[in-house]
Amino acid sequence: MTLVLEREQTAPVFATTNAIEVIDLKRSYRKRKGWFRSGETVEAVRGISFAVPQGTIFGMLGPNGSGKTTTIKMLSTLLLPTSGTARIGGHDVVSDEMAVRRELGVLFGGDRGLYNQLSGRENLRYFGRLYGMDTRRIEQRIDMLLERVSLTDRASERVESYSRGMKQRLHIAKTLLHEPEVVILDEPSIGLDPAAAIELRQLISELVPRYTVLLATHDMHEAEVLCRELAILDKGEIVAKGSPEQLKSSVTLDRQVHIVLTQAVAEAHLQDVMLKLWRLPSVNRVIPGFDVQGQPEITLRCAEATRVLDGALAILREAGTAVRTVDVREPSLEDVFLQATGRTFEPAAVEAA
């Protein structure tokens, strides 16, 4: 099942304002069996298409094995596509790979890519030289970026003494060092504690509109709070695409209105109250019960929560029943994934290139 939230089914026609353009991109490989490759072919990416406007954050959401990292490797010129087209800043990733690399800053998740025996400043200085930057420009960028990622006070300490969150912030500084136009972040918050993850997400949100960001993640909350648009990948295909709001509103699931009461509805009025609640527009089911603390509650399953909530509160008020708390539950991105793929959002085996 595929949720399509675009106006056209045909391959997109890209405007010049798109920083990333992908058309029918595919990547397949033959499985290994011992020292040799078997004849079995695996399609890691199966003809995906999307475009990322300049100065925005675009998310690729999916579990391990969905094709996110393979796509990133093709966009960053580390893997050749089997077929299809991809452009970064108008440059083809196959025929113009050096221009693409100049446009790109790439951060792969995990601890790789930094030298623990060097200080934060020395790491950035080393990578600046690899980028071919002149010494004066390197030092200017280092000072600017260390301040931006809040590492100025720890810049002369060895990276081995850094926390995981500090290392990820230094990774961001390294990724931005040569002033790329496009930044690709692959699972940037993986392994971080909640406080460090919040800090890193704030830093990522501040990259736009100066940079265009492609964010690959399996973290639904991260995708929802950071991305203007999302593509949900599963088994190498885009199964749903749109803004977080569009994706959630497209799900054909009931909204839920949970109302916890200060006391149970009087027995004499219960049947009448339940009938009135059930007659509210778009209500599909009324479920009385008790919450985990033993407080009486009523759950309304409905297609449109706002009008139902207003009507339900009026009915309960008329019945003389006070309300303790109200909780409206809208469909989540996990619900979108479940409806699009037919399975729950769980990590699969790590994908191969």
Backbone torsions as a table, in degrees:
resi	resn	phi	psi	omega
1	MET	NA	135.9	-179.5
2	THR	-127.3	128.8	174.1
3	LEU	-91.1	120.3	-179.1
4	VAL	-111.3	121.1	-176.1
5	LEU	-117.8	22.4	178.8
6	GLU	-107.6	161.1	-178.0
7	ARG	-75.1	-27.7	-176.0
8	GLU	-123.8	149.8	176.8
9	GLN	-91.8	-14.1	-176.3
10	THR	-77.8	167.0	177.7
11	ALA	-59.3	137.4	-174.3
12	PRO	-68.7	149.3	171.9
13	VAL	-102.1	118.7	-169.4
14	PHE	-90.1	139.4	175.1
15	ALA	-86.7	163.5	-178.4
16	THR	-69.5	-13.5	-179.9
17	THR	-83.5	-0.6	177.6
18	ASN	-84.1	127.8	179.5
19	ALA	-82.7	-30.2	178.3
20	ILE	-127.6	132.7	-179.5
21	GLU	-134.0	124.3	-177.9
22	VAL	-129.6	125.9	-178.8
23	ILE	-128.6	113.7	172.8
24	ASP	50.1	47.3	-176.0
25	LEU	-79.4	132.3	-178.9
26	LYS	-133.6	150.9	173.8
27	ARG	-149.3	122.5	177.0
28	SER	-127.2	158.5	179.2
29	TYR	-149.9	163.3	176.8
30	ARG	-97.2	136.0	-179.0
31	LYS	-65.8	148.1	173.7
32	ARG	-88.8	144.6	172.8
33	LYS	-135.4	98.3	-173.3
34	GLY	70.8	-129.5	179.8
35	TRP	-83.1	-10.7	-171.9
36	PHE	-117.0	159.9	173.6
37	ARG	-90.7	130.1	178.1
38	SER	-77.9	176.9	179.2
39	GLY	-81.9	-5.4	-176.7
40	GLU	-76.1	127.2	-179.6
41	THR	-101.4	133.7	178.2
42	VAL	-113.4	129.5	176.5
43	GLU	-93.7	101.9	-178.5
44	ALA	-76.2	-36.5	177.1
45	VAL	-131.9	128.1	-167.7
46	ARG	-118.5	59.4	172.8
47	GLY	79.7	58.0	-180.0
48	ILE	-94.3	150.2	178.6
49	SER	-138.4	133.1	173.2
50	PHE	-164.6	165.0	177.2
51	ALA	-136.3	144.1	-179.5
52	VAL	-119.1	112.1	177.7
53	PRO	-63.7	151.1	178.7
54	GLN	-59.2	142.6	174.0
55	GLY	73.0	23.1	179.2
56	THR	-127.1	166.9	173.9
57	ILE	-108.8	121.5	179.0
58	PHE	-112.7	130.9	-177.2
59	GLY	-107.1	140.2	167.6
60	MET	-109.9	113.3	-174.5
61	LEU	-110.6	130.3	178.4
62	GLY	174.5	160.3	178.8
63	PRO	-73.6	171.0	173.0
64	ASN	-58.5	137.9	-178.3
65	GLY	93.0	-0.6	-176.9
66	SER	-83.5	-13.9	-179.8
67	GLY	110.7	2.0	-177.5
68	LYS	-62.1	-53.6	-175.4
69	THR	-67.8	-36.2	176.3
70	THR	-61.3	-42.4	177.3
71	THR	-61.6	-45.0	179.7
72	ILE	-61.6	-40.9	179.7
73	LYS	-64.4	-35.2	176.4
74	MET	-70.0	-42.0	179.9
75	LEU	-66.1	-30.6	-178.8
76	SER	-94.9	13.9	174.1
77	THR	69.5	16.8	177.4
78	LEU	-85.8	-20.0	175.9
79	LEU	-133.0	142.2	174.3
80	LEU	-84.7	133.6	174.1
81	PRO	-65.2	147.2	172.3
82	THR	-69.6	-38.0	175.0
83	SER	-162.8	172.6	-178.6
84	GLY	95.7	-180.0	-175.6
85	THR	-131.3	141.0	172.5
86	ALA	-141.6	137.6	179.3
87	ARG	-131.8	139.4	174.5
88	ILE	-116.7	117.8	-177.7
89	GLY	57.9	31.2	-179.5
90	GLY	85.8	-4.3	-178.3
91	HIS	-98.9	131.6	-179.7
92	ASP	-71.5	133.8	-175.2
93	VAL	-70.6	-17.1	179.3
94	VAL	-96.6	-51.6	-173.6
95	SER	-84.9	-14.3	-176.2
96	ASP	-137.4	50.6	-170.7
97	GLU	-65.5	-32.6	-179.5
98	MET	-67.6	-38.5	176.9
99	ALA	-66.4	-37.7	177.8
100	VAL	-62.0	-43.7	-177.9
101	ARG	-65.4	-30.8	176.4
102	ARG	-70.0	-29.8	-178.4
103	GLU	-80.5	-18.1	-166.9
104	LEU	-105.7	144.6	162.2
105	GLY	-124.5	127.6	-173.2
106	VAL	-124.5	132.3	175.8
107	LEU	-122.8	117.2	174.8
108	PHE	-95.5	141.3	-177.4
109	GLY	-61.9	155.2	179.5
110	GLY	103.9	-175.3	-174.3
111	ASP	-92.5	-4.1	-176.6
112	ARG	-70.4	152.2	173.2
113	GLY	104.7	-1.7	175.5
114	LEU	-124.3	154.0	179.1
115	TYR	-102.5	111.6	-173.2
116	ASN	-64.6	-28.2	-177.7
117	GLN	-81.9	-8.4	177.1
118	LEU	-99.7	157.3	175.4
119	SER	-75.4	169.9	176.3
120	GLY	-59.5	-44.3	179.2
121	ARG	-63.7	-42.8	-179.3
122	GLU	-65.9	-36.0	175.7
123	ASN	-60.2	-48.4	-179.0
124	LEU	-65.1	-38.1	179.0
125	ARG	-62.8	-42.3	179.9
126	TYR	-62.3	-46.8	-177.7
127	PHE	-70.9	-29.9	174.8
128	GLY	-61.4	-39.6	177.7
129	ARG	-68.1	-37.7	176.4
130	LEU	-61.9	-34.5	177.7
131	TYR	-74.4	-7.7	179.4
132	GLY	80.5	20.3	179.9
133	MET	-79.6	150.1	177.4
134	ASP	-78.3	158.7	-170.7
135	THR	-58.4	-43.7	-177.9
136	ARG	-62.7	-44.4	-179.6
137	ARG	-66.0	-39.1	178.1
138	ILE	-56.5	-49.5	-177.1
139	GLU	-65.7	-36.6	177.5
140	GLN	-63.3	-46.0	-179.2
141	ARG	-67.0	-38.8	179.8
142	ILE	-60.7	-48.7	-179.7
143	ASP	-60.5	-42.9	-178.2
144	MET	-65.1	-44.8	-174.8
145	LEU	-75.6	-36.1	177.0
146	LEU	-61.0	-38.3	177.0
147	GLU	-68.6	-39.6	-177.6
148	ARG	-64.6	-36.1	-178.8
149	VAL	-97.8	12.0	175.0
150	SER	59.7	45.5	177.9
151	LEU	-122.8	10.2	-177.0
152	THR	-56.7	-42.4	-177.0
153	ASP	-71.3	-19.0	-178.6
154	ARG	-112.1	11.4	-171.7
155	ALA	-62.7	-31.2	-176.7
156	SER	-91.5	3.5	178.1
157	GLU	-90.4	150.5	178.1
158	ARG	-63.0	145.8	-178.1
159	VAL	-64.9	-26.5	179.6
160	GLU	-61.0	-20.5	179.0
161	SER	-89.3	-4.3	-177.2
162	TYR	-78.6	148.8	169.5
163	SER	-73.2	168.6	179.4
164	ARG	-62.1	-39.1	178.5
165	GLY	-63.5	-39.9	177.7
166	MET	-64.7	-39.6	178.7
167	LYS	-63.1	-40.2	179.1
168	GLN	-66.5	-36.2	177.1
169	ARG	-67.4	-36.9	175.9
170	LEU	-67.0	-36.6	174.5
171	HIS	-57.9	-43.1	178.4
172	ILE	-60.7	-44.8	179.2
173	ALA	-60.8	-42.7	178.3
174	LYS	-63.0	-39.7	-179.0
175	THR	-64.7	-32.5	-177.3
176	LEU	-93.0	-4.9	-168.8
177	LEU	-55.4	-44.6	-174.9
178	HIS	-91.3	15.2	177.5
179	GLU	56.3	57.7	177.1
180	PRO	-72.1	159.6	175.9
181	GLU	-84.9	-29.6	-176.3
182	VAL	-123.4	134.3	179.5
183	VAL	-119.0	126.3	176.9
184	ILE	-110.5	124.4	-178.3
185	LEU	-119.0	117.1	-178.5
186	ASP	-105.4	107.0	-179.7
187	GLU	50.2	56.0	-173.7
188	PRO	-66.6	-25.2	-176.1
189	SER	-102.2	10.6	-176.7
190	ILE	-62.9	131.7	177.2
191	GLY	82.1	-0.4	-178.5
192	LEU	-85.1	148.4	173.0
193	ASP	-72.4	163.2	-174.4
194	PRO	-54.9	-41.8	-178.4
195	ALA	-65.3	-42.9	179.7
196	ALA	-67.3	-36.7	179.1
197	ALA	-64.9	-41.6	177.9
198	ILE	-62.2	-42.6	-180.0
199	GLU	-63.7	-41.4	-179.9
200	LEU	-67.7	-39.7	179.3
201	ARG	-64.3	-36.8	176.4
202	GLN	-62.4	-42.0	178.4
203	LEU	-62.8	-42.5	179.5
204	ILE	-64.3	-40.7	-178.9
205	SER	-62.8	-26.8	-178.5
206	GLU	-83.2	-3.4	179.6
207	LEU	-73.7	-27.1	179.3
208	VAL	-94.2	149.0	8.0
209	PRO	-91.8	3.7	-178.9
210	ARG	-60.0	-40.9	-178.4
211	TYR	-115.5	157.2	168.4
212	THR	-99.5	132.0	-172.9
213	VAL	-120.4	128.7	168.6
214	LEU	-107.0	115.9	-174.9
215	LEU	-112.1	118.9	174.7
216	ALA	-103.2	127.9	-175.7
217	THR	-154.5	159.2	168.7
218	HIS	-110.9	7.0	-178.8
219	ASP	-91.8	109.8	-175.1
220	MET	-64.8	-40.6	179.9
221	HIS	-64.1	-43.0	178.8
222	GLU	-59.4	-44.7	179.3
223	ALA	-62.9	-40.6	-175.3
224	GLU	-69.7	-40.6	-174.7
225	VAL	-81.2	-22.1	-173.9
226	LEU	-102.3	-32.1	-164.4
227	CYS	-97.4	136.4	172.6
228	ARG	-75.8	-36.5	176.5
229	GLU	-134.8	154.6	-178.6
230	LEU	-134.8	146.6	166.3
231	ALA	-121.8	123.6	177.1
232	ILE	-93.4	121.6	-178.3
233	LEU	-104.5	143.6	173.6
234	ASP	-150.2	124.7	178.3
235	LYS	53.9	40.7	174.3
236	GLY	83.7	5.5	-178.8
237	GLU	-126.1	152.5	171.6
238	ILE	-84.7	115.6	-176.8
239	VAL	-100.2	-13.7	175.9
240	ALA	-159.9	145.9	-176.7
241	LYS	-150.7	139.9	178.4
242	GLY	153.3	-175.2	175.3
243	SER	-72.4	159.1	177.1
244	PRO	-53.9	-39.4	-179.9
245	GLU	-66.4	-43.4	178.3
246	GLN	-61.9	-43.1	-177.9
247	LEU	-63.1	-45.4	-178.1
248	LYS	-68.9	-37.2	-179.5
249	SER	-72.5	-18.1	-179.2
250	SER	-79.8	-13.9	-175.8
251	VAL	-74.0	129.8	-179.8
252	THR	-90.1	59.9	177.3
253	LEU	-121.3	153.8	177.1
254	ASP	-66.0	142.7	164.6
255	ARG	-81.5	155.9	-179.2
256	GLN	-124.2	132.0	174.8
257	VAL	-114.2	114.3	179.2
258	HIS	-104.2	122.9	179.6
259	ILE	-120.1	115.7	176.3
260	VAL	-94.9	129.7	-174.1
261	LEU	-99.6	157.8	175.9
262	THR	-75.9	-27.1	174.2
263	GLN	-153.5	158.4	-178.9
264	ALA	-65.3	151.3	175.7
265	VAL	-64.5	134.3	179.9
266	ALA	-55.3	138.8	-175.6
267	GLU	-53.3	-36.9	-177.8
268	ALA	-66.5	-25.0	-177.4
269	HIS	-104.1	-9.7	-170.4
270	LEU	-59.1	-50.2	-177.4
271	GLN	-61.6	-41.4	180.0
272	ASP	-65.5	-42.7	179.6
273	VAL	-63.8	-45.0	-179.2
274	MET	-62.2	-40.2	179.9
275	LEU	-65.9	-42.2	178.5
276	LYS	-64.2	-40.4	178.5
277	LEU	-64.3	-41.7	-178.3
278	TRP	-66.1	-27.9	-178.6
279	ARG	-82.0	-5.7	177.8
280	LEU	-62.1	143.3	-179.8
281	PRO	-56.3	132.9	174.6
282	SER	76.5	2.1	176.3
283	VAL	-77.9	127.6	-179.1
284	ASN	-102.3	-25.3	-176.7
285	ARG	-158.5	143.3	175.5
286	VAL	-122.0	124.0	-174.5
287	ILE	-125.6	106.8	174.6
288	PRO	-81.1	157.6	179.2
289	GLY	173.9	-157.5	-179.7
290	PHE	-135.0	143.6	178.4
291	ASP	-81.2	-175.9	-174.4
292	VAL	-64.8	-20.6	179.1
293	GLN	-96.3	8.2	177.8
294	GLY	82.3	9.2	179.1
295	GLN	-82.4	140.3	178.0
296	PRO	-64.8	140.6	-179.9
297	GLU	-145.0	160.4	174.1
298	ILE	-130.2	130.4	177.4
299	THR	-111.0	125.9	177.3
300	LEU	-109.7	123.6	173.6
301	ARG	-98.1	125.6	-170.6
302	CYS	-151.2	167.3	178.4
303	ALA	-87.4	-25.5	-177.1
304	GLU	-139.7	112.3	-166.9
305	ALA	-78.5	-37.2	-170.8
306	THR	-63.5	-50.9	-179.7
307	ARG	-64.5	-38.2	179.7
308	VAL	-63.7	-42.7	-179.6
309	LEU	-61.1	-46.8	179.5
310	ASP	-59.0	-45.8	-179.2
311	GLY	-66.5	-40.3	-178.8
312	ALA	-65.1	-42.2	179.3
313	LEU	-63.1	-38.3	178.7
314	ALA	-65.1	-41.5	-179.9
315	ILE	-65.0	-43.7	-179.3
316	LEU	-67.6	-36.6	178.1
317	ARG	-64.4	-42.3	179.9
318	GLU	-64.1	-31.8	179.9
319	ALA	-81.0	-2.7	178.9
320	GLY	79.2	23.3	-179.4
321	THR	-108.5	121.4	179.7
322	ALA	-81.5	150.6	-177.8
323	VAL	-104.0	133.0	177.9
324	ARG	-88.3	-54.3	179.7
325	THR	-143.4	157.5	177.1
326	VAL	-131.1	136.5	179.0
327	ASP	-136.9	118.3	177.1
328	VAL	-102.4	123.9	-176.9
329	ARG	-113.1	112.7	177.3
330	GLU	-92.0	160.0	174.8
331	PRO	-57.9	144.6	-178.5
332	SER	-104.8	173.8	175.0
333	LEU	-64.0	-28.8	176.1
334	GLU	-65.7	-36.8	174.9
335	ASP	-63.3	-40.2	177.2
336	VAL	-59.7	-47.4	-179.3
337	PHE	-61.3	-44.2	-179.1
338	LEU	-61.9	-42.8	-179.1
339	GLN	-71.3	-33.7	-177.9
340	ALA	-75.9	-31.7	-172.9
341	THR	-111.5	-19.2	-177.4
342	GLY	79.7	13.2	178.3
343	ARG	-146.6	163.1	-179.9
344	THR	-75.4	162.0	-176.4
345	PHE	-85.0	94.9	179.3
346	GLU	-131.6	145.9	179.1
347	PRO	-61.4	141.4	173.9
348	ALA	-107.8	-170.5	178.3
349	ALA	-65.1	150.1	-179.3
350	VAL	-62.9	133.4	-174.9
351	GLU	-71.4	151.8	175.1
352	ALA	-104.8	156.9	-179.7
353	ALA	-91.5	NA	NA
